[in-house]
Amino acid sequence: MDSQTSQSAQASQSPHSPHTFQVDLRGLVDLLSHHLYSSPKVYLRELLQNAVDAVTARRAEQPDAPALIRLHPVDGGLRVEDSGVGLTEADVHELLATIGRSSKRAESLREARSDFLGQFGIGLLACFLVAERIRVVSRSARTPGTPPVEWIARDDGSYTVRTLDGSARPEPGTTVYLTARAGAAEWLAPERVLTLARDFGALLPYDVRVGEEPVTELPAPWDRRYPSPASRRVALARHCRELFGFAPLDSIDLDVPPAGIRGVAYVLPAAVSPAQRATHRVHLKGMLLTERAEQLLPDWAFFVRCVLDTDSLRPTASRESLYEDETLAAVREALGERIRSWLTGLAAGDPERLTAFLAVHHLGVKSLARHDRGMLRTMLPWLPFETTDGQLSLEEFAQRHPVVHFTRTVEEYRQVAPIASAQGVGVVNGGYTYDGELVEALPSVRPGTVVAELDADTVTAHLDAVDPGEELALTGFLAAARARLDPLNCDVVLRAFHPLSVPALHLDDRAARHEQARAAAEEQADDLWAGILGSLRGSAPRARLVLNHLNPLIRRIGSLKDPELIGTATESLYGQALLMAHRPLRPADSALLNRAFIGLLEWATHGGSTHGEGDR
């Protein structure tokens, strides 16, 4: 072993004296304000939590002890008094001088921990978000003979502890004094303190006041007694306006005793996007935990906003959101079941309210019905769908038509709906969100129902064929028309159908559109990609321009003899059919429309002398 290795070994074996972490309090406060807490306003919640927990701890040992919490804004600061369990000098040294230490971890209070809202150490530290100095005067209820103790801390990390005479705090409990830091005085102003106290503490179980103004409003609006169901709905609607700023369409009671949950869900009066994240207000043992809870309800219940109180959900470290765990998942399912039961009850006993609700929020119910066959079965007579017979439920539509045809896109529906309706073929527009899935699921809840996707072949099959002799006479016309549209991957067929006012119908399906997109990309690609795209050419069906032999215009065009004029007329019919179907136009389609329009103008202004009477 060389000398360097020997020295290293000796160094590794020699004892080292222990060290402790040094905490930069100012840096820690900056970390709290910018990363843990969303706003300095949480300081008041932390003060209320500590006071409530102190009262809870005292009443666990002295059930008849007073339960008072008083907040007194003073010039440049705030005084908070509680009649809680208080602290001894030893408690102060152990709990207040050690960041993160909490009396709620003490073994003697293990049984009562579930009743506490927060942790005293970190909660008091949060007051440095708005204060440069914190003064705590406390007298223990467990050892009444001991004098009160004073603890003063500053935001530079220094603190002092001393005992006071009994007059400083005659009764057990704790008083916290905050001195505002520069630029934070607004958070300690009387109006702001009262607003924050009512926002955070309206449902707290103890007597909380700011000066002489009461903070708590118990019982909660959903637990109060009302003369009638109607008066209760009016009161809850008023509560919703005050809380969320809208008049609800309806209210749903949320009562889950196993999870200790009581509250109400308010139905939004206007439709919202499923992608919009719903936020809800959650109170934990009466204290407002968050007003932005996003994972409280199933995704399909985006049409309600909730406010509730719970004693079972677990808060995150900042106590401003909910911890995603098995308990929250179970609560989410239970609350979803309450909303589901409300919908079922409306369907069974209050169809007018259900109709009013579905007129606004059918999308949310359809989202639920996708995965819940029972809900789909219940809502079949009520959920609206766009059909060729008008706005109908699937139940009524299936009673009218032996086969429920549907399209998967809105474009396909617009393309075939007028023609299919005239031929007596019922079609459901499955292009809207969730509609196609629900139509396909129809046989699972309505046995015997036949559901079929409507494609170009099905539509064409329902159109009447033209007399063979008449079609033979138009062979030259059809050949010229097909030649003109062949570069667009579109065939021309002749049929007789209603309504007579429709001269031509453009039909394709997804496979045909895919082939068109591939061909267009091949034209614009370089040699390498053109070869690759060319190898992908399949046997996809081509689009079709179906000419209506019953339409007078088609009959007149069919008598034309000039191939160029036939081509121009065919292009015009093709473009008009695309526009009627609300189809997006490709660059080639736009160029065709312009070319056909100019061609028709030229023919109208010069064609009479050029082509002669026989062509007309």
Disulfide bonds with the S-S distance in Angstrom:
none
